[in-house]
């Protein structure tokens, strides 16, 4: 099992000199670092074996009215997509296809490989910088 690799890599992010404590939370249960920034809105570092991402995750709960609330937040942010992506400096992924009750705005790393431990320092550097950029780009548009 690779659990120790996930933990070791995520600790590099937690301990990174530029990790913003306002958006970098504790290790999560599913190979994540998650920090709430407002009710039902979190900034998350997600690490898998062959992919990773930084994202704003919007989840209010499983009931239909919760999903509607989350969608309203996402739609509000999406209405500012051009400004957000301009501030971030590149396009973002606004449509995570498998989610039914949550929404996200994310920057994906499809070339991330957890087992390539020699590249961890570069990945931690990139992910922390990108998370800080994502937060800064989204923050003026928070409800």
Beta strands, then each sheet from edge to edge (+ up, - down):
strand 1: 32-38
strand 2: 41-47
strand 3: 52-58
strand 4: 103-109
sheet 1: 1+ 2- 3+ 4-
end
